[in-house]
Amino acid sequence: MTNDVDVTAKPKRGWLLLIPVVLFLGVAGMFAYSLQHAKPNLVPSVLIGKPVPQATFPPLVGLVREGKPVAGFSNNNLASGGVIVVNFWASWCGPCVAEHPQLLELTKVEGVKLYGVNYKDKALDAMKFLNRYGNPYSAVGTDVPGRAAIDWGVYGMPETFIINGKGEIVYKHVGPILPQNLQNEILPALTAAKAQS
């Protein structure tokens, strides 16, 4: 009796089918962890500690306060010696409505100016927004083409930057400023920026 062994038979490799499943579960697990522990308003900015990008924000045509046109602004206006908050917003932005009461609160902070940048918006829609919710801005510029927002590293609406008296970005907040953000993040960052100015 002979023991014939089939040398052409390949060993079973069923375990190889598990590799894609294990990889998928690993990636899915990392994604789930990042969703639970991520802080989307803490998106790092390469501009922190650097001068604001060169930009001119033309005024929102037709916007007036006390019978006078509300001015736009440029990067030169942001190195005025005082702390300035620059808020990118749009009338079509739902989260901008949610943060608007906090922007109105910011106008009460002594020694801080609030400038707005109306992003990719129609002038009439922007004015309706400000008439409905109130205008907290001492200057309102526009960025209709969206080029300046790219230079500032803006990801979406709304985004807020704190500028020290030297015209340097010292803080960036991504997303709407909610009451807890105002108390726990924005106001302390403003205090720190005032100390630098």
C-alpha positions as CSV (number, residue, x, y, z in Angstrom):
1,M,0.0,0.0,0.0
2,T,1.4,3.3,-1.0
3,N,0.7,6.7,0.7
4,D,0.2,9.0,-2.1
5,V,0.3,12.6,-1.1
6,D,-1.0,15.3,-3.5
7,V,1.9,17.7,-3.6
8,T,0.0,20.1,-5.8
9,A,-2.7,20.8,-3.2
10,K,-2.4,24.3,-1.7
11,P,-2.8,24.8,2.0
12,K,-6.1,26.4,3.0
13,R,-5.8,30.2,3.4
14,G,-9.2,31.1,4.9
15,W,-7.5,33.3,7.4
16,L,-6.5,35.7,4.6
17,L,-10.2,36.5,4.2
18,L,-10.2,37.9,7.7
19,I,-7.5,40.6,7.0
20,P,-9.9,43.0,5.2
21,V,-12.5,42.5,8.0
22,V,-9.9,43.2,10.7
23,L,-8.6,46.3,8.9
24,F,-12.1,47.6,8.4
25,L,-13.0,47.1,12.1
26,G,-9.8,48.9,13.1
27,V,-10.5,51.9,10.9
28,A,-14.1,52.0,12.0
29,G,-13.0,51.9,15.6
30,M,-10.6,54.8,15.2
31,F,-13.3,56.8,13.4
32,A,-15.8,56.2,16.1
33,Y,-13.3,57.2,18.8
34,S,-12.4,60.4,17.0
35,L,-16.1,61.3,16.7
36,Q,-16.7,60.9,20.4
37,H,-13.5,62.7,21.5
38,A,-13.0,65.3,18.8
39,K,-13.3,69.0,19.5
40,P,-14.2,70.5,16.1
41,N,-13.9,74.1,17.4
42,L,-10.2,73.5,18.2
43,V,-9.1,73.1,14.6
44,P,-5.4,74.1,14.7
45,S,-4.4,77.1,12.7
46,V,-1.0,77.8,11.2
47,L,-1.8,81.5,11.6
48,I,-1.8,81.5,15.4
49,G,0.9,84.0,16.5
50,K,1.3,85.4,13.0
51,P,0.1,88.7,11.5
52,V,-3.3,88.6,9.9
53,P,-3.2,87.8,6.2
54,Q,-3.2,90.8,3.8
55,A,-6.8,91.4,2.8
56,T,-9.2,94.1,2.1
57,F,-12.9,93.6,3.0
58,P,-15.0,96.1,1.1
59,P,-18.0,97.5,3.0
60,L,-21.5,95.9,2.8
61,V,-23.1,98.3,0.3
62,G,-26.2,99.9,1.8
63,L,-25.6,99.0,5.4
64,V,-25.9,102.1,7.6
65,R,-25.8,102.9,11.3
66,E,-27.2,106.1,12.7
67,G,-27.5,107.4,9.2
68,K,-23.8,106.8,8.2
69,P,-22.5,103.9,6.1
70,V,-20.8,101.1,8.1
71,A,-17.2,100.8,6.9
72,G,-15.4,97.8,5.7
73,F,-11.8,97.1,6.8
74,S,-8.4,95.7,5.8
75,N,-5.6,94.0,7.5
76,N,-4.1,97.5,8.3
77,N,-7.1,98.2,10.6
78,L,-6.4,95.1,12.6
79,A,-3.1,96.4,14.1
80,S,-4.7,99.3,15.8
81,G,-3.3,98.6,19.3
82,G,-6.6,97.2,20.6
83,V,-8.1,93.7,20.6
84,I,-10.3,93.0,17.7
85,V,-12.6,90.0,17.1
86,V,-13.1,89.1,13.4
87,N,-16.2,86.9,12.8
88,F,-16.8,85.3,9.4
89,W,-20.6,84.8,8.9
90,A,-23.3,84.5,6.2
91,S,-27.1,85.0,6.1
92,W,-27.5,81.5,4.7
93,C,-25.6,80.0,7.7
94,G,-27.9,78.3,10.3
95,P,-25.2,78.1,13.0
96,C,-24.6,81.9,12.5
97,V,-28.1,82.5,13.9
98,A,-27.3,80.3,16.9
99,E,-24.2,82.3,17.7
100,H,-25.6,85.7,17.1
101,P,-26.8,86.4,20.7
102,Q,-23.2,85.7,21.9
103,L,-21.8,88.2,19.4
104,L,-24.2,90.8,20.8
105,E,-22.8,89.9,24.3
106,L,-19.3,90.5,23.0
107,T,-20.1,94.1,22.2
108,K,-20.4,94.7,26.0
109,V,-16.8,93.6,26.6
110,E,-14.8,96.7,27.3
111,G,-11.8,97.4,25.0
112,V,-12.8,94.9,22.3
113,K,-14.1,95.7,18.8
114,L,-16.1,93.2,16.8
115,Y,-15.6,93.2,13.0
116,G,-17.7,91.0,10.7
117,V,-16.9,89.4,7.3
118,N,-19.9,88.6,5.3
119,Y,-18.9,85.5,3.3
120,K,-20.2,84.6,-0.2
121,D,-23.5,86.4,0.4
122,K,-25.9,88.7,-1.4
123,A,-25.8,92.2,0.1
124,L,-29.6,92.4,0.5
125,D,-29.7,89.0,2.3
126,A,-26.9,90.1,4.6
127,M,-28.7,93.3,5.5
128,K,-31.9,91.5,6.2
129,F,-30.0,89.2,8.5
130,L,-28.5,92.1,10.5
131,N,-31.8,94.0,10.6
132,R,-33.5,90.9,11.9
133,Y,-31.0,89.8,14.5
134,G,-29.1,93.1,15.2
135,N,-25.8,94.4,14.1
136,P,-23.0,93.7,16.6
137,Y,-20.2,94.8,14.3
138,S,-18.4,98.1,14.3
139,A,-17.2,97.3,10.8
140,V,-18.7,94.9,8.2
141,G,-16.6,93.8,5.3
142,T,-17.5,91.4,2.5
143,D,-15.7,88.5,0.9
144,V,-18.0,87.7,-2.0
145,P,-15.5,85.6,-4.0
146,G,-14.2,83.8,-0.8
147,R,-10.5,84.4,-1.6
148,A,-9.8,86.2,1.7
149,A,-11.4,83.3,3.7
150,I,-9.0,80.9,2.1
151,D,-6.1,83.1,3.1
152,W,-7.4,83.2,6.6
153,G,-7.7,79.4,6.7
154,V,-11.5,79.4,7.1
155,Y,-13.1,76.0,6.8
156,G,-16.8,77.0,7.0
157,M,-19.3,79.4,8.5
158,P,-19.1,80.7,11.2
159,E,-15.5,81.1,12.3
160,T,-14.1,83.6,14.7
161,F,-10.6,85.0,15.2
162,I,-9.2,87.1,18.1
163,I,-6.5,89.6,17.0
164,N,-4.2,91.2,19.5
165,G,-3.1,94.9,19.3
166,K,-0.2,94.0,17.1
167,G,-2.4,92.6,14.4
168,E,-1.6,88.9,15.2
169,I,-4.0,86.1,15.3
170,V,-4.0,84.7,18.9
171,Y,-7.1,82.5,18.9
172,K,-9.4,80.8,16.4
173,H,-12.8,79.3,17.1
174,V,-14.5,77.1,14.5
175,G,-18.2,76.8,14.5
176,P,-20.8,78.8,16.3
177,I,-19.9,80.5,19.6
178,L,-22.4,79.0,22.1
179,P,-22.9,80.4,25.6
180,Q,-20.4,77.8,27.1
181,N,-17.8,78.7,24.4
182,L,-18.2,82.4,25.2
183,Q,-17.6,81.9,28.9
184,N,-15.0,79.1,28.8
185,E,-13.0,80.0,25.7
186,I,-13.7,83.3,24.1
187,L,-13.6,85.6,27.2
188,P,-10.4,84.0,28.6
189,A,-8.8,84.4,25.1
190,L,-9.8,88.0,25.0
191,T,-8.3,88.6,28.5
192,A,-5.0,87.0,27.3
193,A,-5.1,89.1,24.1
194,K,-5.6,92.3,26.1
195,A,-2.6,91.4,28.2
196,Q,-0.5,91.1,25.0
197,S,-1.6,94.4,23.6
